[in-house]
Amino acid sequence: MELNQHSVKLFLSGLFAAITCPCHGIFYVYLLSGSTIGIFLSENEIWFMSALGIIFPLFIFMAFRSYHQYKNKKNAEKNDSECKACIPRK
């Protein structure tokens, strides 16, 4: 795999989407339960899960957008066709 801007953005946005998934939030509270951060998260669990619920779709959107750009770049290298969604309408 060639390392370029789109592939790095795709990897990082996918990684952050997996980390900020709200279904993983409860595991973070349990894993950090012996520390001060864990106590703070367990006392404010609703706020923590709400923040993850707000941030998660943003990273998913960024991952899909990076994937789209990565595939368009690969297709443009093979042939000079452009994505119809990327062409501005007149």
C-alpha positions as protocol buffer text, in pm:
chain_id: "A"
residue {
  index: 1
  type: MET
  ca { x: 0 y: 0 z: 0 }
}
residue {
  index: 2
  type: GLU
  ca { x: 136 y: 334 z: -101 }
}
residue {
  index: 3
  type: LEU
  ca { x: 154 y: 585 z: 181 }
}
residue {
  index: 4
  type: ASN
  ca { x: -7 y: 912 z: 80 }
}
residue {
  index: 5
  type: GLN
  ca { x: -221 y: 1181 z: 239 }
}
residue {
  index: 6
  type: HIS
  ca { x: -553 y: 1010 z: 167 }
}
residue {
  index: 7
  type: SER
  ca { x: -448 y: 670 z: 297 }
}
residue {
  index: 8
  type: VAL
  ca { x: -313 y: 821 z: 621 }
}
residue {
  index: 9
  type: LYS
  ca { x: -631 y: 1024 z: 669 }
}
residue {
  index: 10
  type: LEU
  ca { x: -838 y: 713 z: 601 }
}
residue {
  index: 11
  type: PHE
  ca { x: -643 y: 508 z: 856 }
}
residue {
  index: 12
  type: LEU
  ca { x: -651 y: 775 z: 1127 }
}
residue {
  index: 13
  type: SER
  ca { x: -1018 y: 863 z: 1086 }
}
residue {
  index: 14
  type: GLY
  ca { x: -1108 y: 493 z: 1096 }
}
residue {
  index: 15
  type: LEU
  ca { x: -895 y: 444 z: 1407 }
}
residue {
  index: 16
  type: PHE
  ca { x: -1051 y: 743 z: 1583 }
}
residue {
  index: 17
  type: ALA
  ca { x: -1399 y: 625 z: 1481 }
}
residue {
  index: 18
  type: ALA
  ca { x: -1329 y: 289 z: 1644 }
}
residue {
  index: 19
  type: ILE
  ca { x: -1193 y: 455 z: 1957 }
}
residue {
  index: 20
  type: THR
  ca { x: -1482 y: 702 z: 1993 }
}
residue {
  index: 21
  type: CYS
  ca { x: -1759 y: 448 z: 1929 }
}
residue {
  index: 22
  type: PRO
  ca { x: -2009 y: 491 z: 2214 }
}
residue {
  index: 23
  type: CYS
  ca { x: -2046 y: 115 z: 2257 }
}
residue {
  index: 24
  type: HIS
  ca { x: -1678 y: 102 z: 2361 }
}
residue {
  index: 25
  type: GLY
  ca { x: -1721 y: 377 z: 2619 }
}
residue {
  index: 26
  type: ILE
  ca { x: -1830 y: 144 z: 2896 }
}
residue {
  index: 27
  type: PHE
  ca { x: -1508 y: -55 z: 2852 }
}
residue {
  index: 28
  type: TYR
  ca { x: -1303 y: 262 z: 2895 }
}
residue {
  index: 29
  type: VAL
  ca { x: -1479 y: 327 z: 3226 }
}
residue {
  index: 30
  type: TYR
  ca { x: -1407 y: -29 z: 3345 }
}
residue {
  index: 31
  type: LEU
  ca { x: -1046 y: -28 z: 3223 }
}
residue {
  index: 32
  type: LEU
  ca { x: -973 y: 304 z: 3390 }
}
residue {
  index: 33
  type: SER
  ca { x: -1174 y: 229 z: 3706 }
}
residue {
  index: 34
  type: GLY
  ca { x: -870 y: 224 z: 3934 }
}
residue {
  index: 35
  type: SER
  ca { x: -753 y: 569 z: 3836 }
}
residue {
  index: 36
  type: THR
  ca { x: -873 y: 922 z: 3887 }
}
residue {
  index: 37
  type: ILE
  ca { x: -986 y: 942 z: 3526 }
}
residue {
  index: 38
  type: GLY
  ca { x: -1196 y: 628 z: 3571 }
}
residue {
  index: 39
  type: ILE
  ca { x: -1365 y: 770 z: 3879 }
}
residue {
  index: 40
  type: PHE
  ca { x: -1439 y: 1093 z: 3693 }
}
residue {
  index: 41
  type: LEU
  ca { x: -1578 y: 902 z: 3394 }
}
residue {
  index: 42
  type: SER
  ca { x: -1794 y: 676 z: 3610 }
}
residue {
  index: 43
  type: GLU
  ca { x: -1942 y: 976 z: 3792 }
}
residue {
  index: 44
  type: ASN
  ca { x: -2005 y: 1158 z: 3462 }
}
residue {
  index: 45
  type: GLU
  ca { x: -2086 y: 856 z: 3247 }
}
residue {
  index: 46
  type: ILE
  ca { x: -2388 y: 1014 z: 3079 }
}
residue {
  index: 47
  type: TRP
  ca { x: -2182 y: 1315 z: 2969 }
}
residue {
  index: 48
  type: PHE
  ca { x: -1898 y: 1093 z: 2854 }
}
residue {
  index: 49
  type: MET
  ca { x: -2128 y: 872 z: 2646 }
}
residue {
  index: 50
  type: SER
  ca { x: -2303 y: 1178 z: 2504 }
}
residue {
  index: 51
  type: ALA
  ca { x: -1970 y: 1330 z: 2399 }
}
residue {
  index: 52
  type: LEU
  ca { x: -1873 y: 1002 z: 2231 }
}
residue {
  index: 53
  type: GLY
  ca { x: -2213 y: 994 z: 2059 }
}
residue {
  index: 54
  type: ILE
  ca { x: -2154 y: 1341 z: 1917 }
}
residue {
  index: 55
  type: ILE
  ca { x: -1791 y: 1287 z: 1812 }
}
residue {
  index: 56
  type: PHE
  ca { x: -1837 y: 938 z: 1662 }
}
residue {
  index: 57
  type: PRO
  ca { x: -2048 y: 1038 z: 1356 }
}
residue {
  index: 58
  type: LEU
  ca { x: -1796 y: 1309 z: 1269 }
}
residue {
  index: 59
  type: PHE
  ca { x: -1514 y: 1055 z: 1249 }
}
residue {
  index: 60
  type: ILE
  ca { x: -1736 y: 816 z: 1048 }
}
residue {
  index: 61
  type: PHE
  ca { x: -1810 y: 1097 z: 802 }
}
residue {
  index: 62
  type: MET
  ca { x: -1438 y: 1176 z: 778 }
}
residue {
  index: 63
  type: ALA
  ca { x: -1358 y: 808 z: 718 }
}
residue {
  index: 64
  type: PHE
  ca { x: -1614 y: 779 z: 436 }
}
residue {
  index: 65
  type: ARG
  ca { x: -1492 y: 1103 z: 282 }
}
residue {
  index: 66
  type: SER
  ca { x: -1127 y: 991 z: 296 }
}
residue {
  index: 67
  type: TYR
  ca { x: -1222 y: 653 z: 150 }
}
residue {
  index: 68
  type: HIS
  ca { x: -1405 y: 825 z: -136 }
}
residue {
  index: 69
  type: GLN
  ca { x: -1104 y: 1048 z: -208 }
}
residue {
  index: 70
  type: TYR
  ca { x: -865 y: 752 z: -187 }
}
residue {
  index: 71
  type: LYS
  ca { x: -1072 y: 548 z: -434 }
}
residue {
  index: 72
  type: ASN
  ca { x: -1104 y: 845 z: -671 }
}
residue {
  index: 73
  type: LYS
  ca { x: -729 y: 892 z: -670 }
}
residue {
  index: 74
  type: LYS
  ca { x: -675 y: 522 z: -746 }
}
residue {
  index: 75
  type: ASN
  ca { x: -931 y: 534 z: -1030 }
}
residue {
  index: 76
  type: ALA
  ca { x: -779 y: 853 z: -1169 }
}
residue {
  index: 77
  type: GLU
  ca { x: -439 y: 682 z: -1188 }
}
residue {
  index: 78
  type: LYS
  ca { x: -586 y: 392 z: -1386 }
}
residue {
  index: 79
  type: ASN
  ca { x: -799 y: 600 z: -1619 }
}
residue {
  index: 80
  type: ASP
  ca { x: -889 y: 967 z: -1640 }
}
residue {
  index: 81
  type: SER
  ca { x: -1252 y: 930 z: -1537 }
}
residue {
  index: 82
  type: GLU
  ca { x: -1378 y: 1147 z: -1254 }
}
residue {
  index: 83
  type: CYS
  ca { x: -1644 y: 1079 z: -998 }
}
residue {
  index: 84
  type: LYS
  ca { x: -1978 y: 1228 z: -1100 }
}
residue {
  index: 85
  type: ALA
  ca { x: -2044 y: 1331 z: -739 }
}
residue {
  index: 86
  type: CYS
  ca { x: -1720 y: 1534 z: -732 }
}
residue {
  index: 87
  type: ILE
  ca { x: -1791 y: 1731 z: -1051 }
}
residue {
  index: 88
  type: PRO
  ca { x: -1960 y: 2066 z: -974 }
}
residue {
  index: 89
  type: ARG
  ca { x: -2303 y: 2101 z: -1128 }
}
residue {
  index: 90
  type: LYS
  ca { x: -2371 y: 2380 z: -1374 }
}
